[in-house]
């Protein structure tokens, strides 16, 4: 492959990566969200996600036991 072709492909790839990075980069803006008359309302930014209650897995102890048994050398 010629050097000019390789350089052109590298430049095209670098521009594609840079344009994708600019497209997905989300920077918070300085803005007033609003004032509510009650204290019940708490405005959240649009990037905040609602968290779900995490329930523990019932098989976690069994998994830990099986992983510890697999670490022993066989004799």
N, CA, C and O of each residue as an XYZ file, in Angstrom:
300
protein
N       0.848     -1.163      0.000
C       0.000      0.000      0.000
C       0.898      1.231      0.000
O       1.901      1.288      0.712
N       0.535      2.171     -0.776
C       1.341      3.379     -0.856
C       1.169      4.224      0.399
O       0.156      4.144      1.093
N       2.170      5.020      0.665
C       2.158      5.869      1.850
C       1.042      6.906      1.798
O       0.442      7.225      2.825
N       0.760      7.433      0.609
C      -0.290      8.442      0.479
C      -1.666      7.853      0.774
O      -2.503      8.509      1.393
N      -1.899      6.632      0.338
C      -3.191      5.974      0.584
C      -3.344      5.678      2.068
O      -4.408      5.910      2.642
N      -2.287      5.167      2.694
C      -2.340      4.874      4.117
C      -2.548      6.145      4.928
O      -3.302      6.142      5.901
N      -1.892      7.218      4.543
C      -2.041      8.495      5.243
C      -3.467      9.021      5.078
O      -4.039      9.543      6.035
N      -4.037      8.897      3.913
C      -5.412      9.330      3.671
C      -6.421      8.525      4.479
O      -7.367      9.083      5.034
N      -6.213      7.193      4.545
C      -7.112      6.361      5.344
C      -6.989      6.685      6.831
O      -7.990      6.713      7.547
N      -5.780      6.927      7.290
C      -5.586      7.294      8.691
C      -6.258      8.627      8.997
O      -6.887      8.778     10.044
N      -6.132      9.592      8.092
C      -6.758     10.892      8.294
C      -8.279     10.771      8.303
O      -8.945     11.404      9.122
N      -8.828      9.972      7.409
C     -10.279      9.779      7.368
C     -10.769      9.092      8.644
O     -11.816      9.452      9.181
N     -10.021      8.113      9.126
C     -10.398      7.438     10.367
C     -10.323      8.363     11.567
O     -11.193      8.332     12.437
N      -9.273      9.197     11.616
C      -9.126     10.136     12.729
C     -10.239     11.164     12.718
O     -10.753     11.521     13.778
N     -10.621     11.647     11.552
C     -11.731     12.602     11.463
C     -13.055     11.956     11.850
O     -13.903     12.601     12.467
N     -13.237     10.693     11.493
C     -14.470      9.998     11.867
C     -14.564      9.826     13.380
O     -15.626     10.033     13.966
N     -13.461      9.449     14.008
C     -13.453      9.280     15.464
C     -13.672     10.623     16.160
O     -14.414     10.699     17.138
N     -13.041     11.665     15.670
C     -13.206     12.985     16.282
C     -14.637     13.496     16.127
O     -15.186     14.081     17.060
N     -15.241     13.285     14.970
C     -16.616     13.740     14.781
C     -17.597     12.940     15.628
O     -18.584     13.499     16.106
N     -17.353     11.656     15.825
C     -18.207     10.853     16.713
C     -18.056     11.312     18.153
O     -19.043     11.361     18.888
N     -16.850     11.648     18.569
C     -16.626     12.112     19.941
C     -17.330     13.437     20.187
O     -17.886     13.648     21.265
N     -17.315     14.328     19.213
C     -18.003     15.612     19.364
C     -19.518     15.399     19.388
O     -20.231     16.101     20.105
N     -20.005     14.445     18.617
C     -21.449     14.209     18.551
C     -21.995     13.651     19.855
O     -23.118     13.980     20.238
N     -21.232     12.815     20.547
C     -21.755     12.188     21.767
C     -21.341     12.912     23.030
O     -21.785     12.547     24.119
N     -20.498     13.932     22.916
C     -20.043     14.653     24.096
C     -21.162     15.547     24.601
O     -21.659     16.412     23.879
N     -21.552     15.328     25.855
C     -22.635     16.103     26.433
C     -22.095     16.869     27.624
O     -21.696     16.275     28.625
N     -22.084     18.155     27.517
C     -21.542     18.997     28.566
C     -22.694     19.735     29.236
O     -23.563     20.272     28.550
N     -22.712     19.769     30.566
C     -23.813     20.467     31.233
C     -23.772     21.964     30.943
O     -22.702     22.570     30.882
N     -24.934     22.539     30.768
C     -25.040     23.959     30.472
C     -25.401     24.713     31.741
O     -26.036     24.156     32.636
N     -25.009     25.952     31.822
C     -25.396     26.769     32.961
C     -26.739     27.410     32.650
O     -26.837     28.290     31.795
N     -27.760     26.964     33.347
C     -29.093     27.479     33.111
C     -29.904     27.384     34.394
O     -29.581     26.602     35.289
N     -30.940     28.172     34.475
C     -31.838     28.129     35.618
C     -32.927     27.122     35.310
O     -33.631     27.240     34.307
N     -33.063     26.127     36.179
C     -34.048     25.088     35.935
C     -35.454     25.565     36.236
O     -36.405     25.141     35.579
N     -35.597     26.422     37.198
C     -36.920     26.935     37.534
C     -37.098     26.937     39.039
O     -36.408     26.221     39.764
N     -38.034     27.751     39.495
C     -38.295     27.862     40.918
C     -39.714     27.393     41.158
O     -40.650     27.838     40.493
N     -39.864     26.501     42.103
C     -41.175     25.992     42.444
C     -41.645     26.633     43.738
O     -40.837     26.975     44.601
N     -42.949     26.792     43.866
C     -43.484     27.411     45.079
C     -43.481     26.440     46.245
O     -43.517     26.865     47.400
N     -43.439     25.155     45.970
C     -43.407     24.164     47.048
C     -42.034     23.520     47.095
O     -41.281     23.545     46.121
N     -41.727     22.947     48.236
C     -40.444     22.270     48.398
C     -40.484     20.815     47.938
O     -39.476     20.112     48.008
N     -41.640     20.364     47.470
C     -41.777     18.974     47.041
C     -41.083     18.720     45.707
O     -40.652     17.601     45.428
N     -40.979     19.738     44.903
C     -40.423     19.576     43.558
C     -38.913     19.778     43.582
O     -38.421     20.798     44.064
N     -38.197     18.814     43.068
C     -36.748     18.920     42.970
C     -36.374     18.658     41.514
O     -36.421     17.506     41.083
N     -36.006     19.674     40.742
C     -35.695     19.463     39.326
C     -34.411     18.662     39.152
O     -33.425     18.896     39.852
N     -34.427     17.730     38.229
C     -33.276     16.892     37.935
C     -32.799     17.186     36.523
O     -33.605     17.511     35.651
N     -31.501     17.075     36.289
C     -31.014     17.210     34.914
C     -31.488     16.034     34.065
O     -31.818     14.973     34.595
N     -31.519     16.223     32.770
C     -32.045     15.181     31.891
C     -31.136     13.966     31.793
O     -31.557     12.937     31.265
N     -29.910     14.048     32.282
C     -29.016     12.897     32.230
C     -29.164     12.009     33.453
O     -28.615     10.907     33.473
N     -29.893     12.456     34.480
C     -30.079     11.655     35.680
C     -31.054     10.526     35.372
O     -32.092     10.743     34.747
N     -30.720      9.351     35.803
C     -31.563      8.188     35.562
C     -32.219      7.761     36.866
O     -31.640      7.891     37.944
N     -33.415      7.259     36.749
C     -34.113      6.765     37.930
C     -33.470      5.452     38.362
O     -33.250      4.553     37.550
N     -33.180      5.362     39.630
C     -32.528      4.143     40.116
C     -33.586      3.162     40.606
O     -34.585      3.547     41.213
N     -33.343      1.915     40.331
C     -34.251      0.864     40.770
C     -33.718      0.259     42.049
O     -32.516      0.290     42.312
N     -34.616     -0.288     42.837
C     -34.200     -0.954     44.063
C     -33.445     -2.226     43.691
O     -33.931     -3.041     42.907
N     -32.276     -2.382     44.250
C     -31.439     -3.536     43.942
C     -31.807     -4.667     44.901
O     -31.761     -4.515     46.122
N     -32.168     -5.787     44.318
C     -32.487     -6.948     45.138
C     -31.319     -7.919     45.063
O     -30.799     -8.172     43.976
N     -30.895     -8.469     46.205
C     -29.767     -9.400     46.178
C     -30.157    -10.716     45.512
O     -31.298    -11.167     45.608
N     -29.212    -11.300     44.858
C     -29.425    -12.569     44.192
C     -29.343    -13.683     45.228
O     -28.445    -13.675     46.071
N     -30.260    -14.637     45.179
C     -30.279    -15.716     46.157
C     -29.159    -16.718     45.925
O     -28.770    -17.434     46.847
N     -28.640    -16.776     44.719
C     -27.609    -17.752     44.405
C     -26.202    -17.192     44.563
O     -25.240    -17.824     44.126
N     -26.061    -16.030     45.173
C     -24.749    -15.411     45.295
C     -23.835    -16.228     46.212
O     -22.651    -16.396     45.917
N     -24.373    -16.731     47.310
C     -23.571    -17.545     48.222
C     -23.110    -18.826     47.540
O     -21.968    -19.252     47.714
N     -23.992    -19.435     46.770
C     -23.629    -20.649     46.036
C     -22.546    -20.359     45.001
O     -21.637    -21.167     44.813
N     -22.635    -19.226     44.339
C     -21.621    -18.840     43.371
C     -20.273    -18.628     44.044
O     -19.247    -19.086     43.541
N     -20.271    -17.934     45.181
C     -19.013    -17.696     45.883
C     -18.393    -19.007     46.361
O     -17.175    -19.178     46.306
N     -19.227    -19.928     46.828
C     -18.713    -21.219     47.267
C     -18.119    -22.002     46.097
O     -17.053    -22.604     46.230
N     -18.800    -21.997     44.962
C     -18.298    -22.755     43.811
C     -17.024    -22.121     43.246
O     -16.143    -22.834     42.766
N     -16.917    -20.794     43.297
C     -15.691    -20.158     42.836
C     -14.523    -20.475     43.754
O     -13.402    -20.669     43.285
N     -14.772    -20.529     45.062
C     -13.684    -20.839     45.989
C     -13.270    -22.305     45.879
O     -12.105    -22.630     46.105
N     -14.193    -23.187     45.541
C     -13.847    -24.593     45.375
C     -13.044    -24.817     44.104
O     -12.205    -25.717     44.052
N     -13.284    -24.035     43.113
C     -12.565    -24.191     41.859
C     -11.123    -23.699     41.929
O     -10.329    -24.019     41.045
N     -10.768    -22.936     42.948
C      -9.427    -22.399     43.078
C      -8.463    -23.385     43.729
O      -7.251    -23.175     43.681
N      -8.971    -24.452     44.335
C      -8.107    -25.410     45.007
C      -7.367    -26.288     43.998
O      -7.926    -26.647     42.962
N      -6.129    -26.629     44.292
C      -5.411    -27.549     43.400
C      -5.935    -28.967     43.559
O      -6.258    -29.399     44.665
N      -6.013    -29.668     42.475
C      -6.490    -31.055     42.517
C      -5.325    -31.968     42.892
O      -4.245    -31.882     42.308
N      -5.556    -32.852     43.880
C      -4.485    -33.761     44.287
C      -4.969    -35.175     44.376
O      -4.195    -36.074     44.706
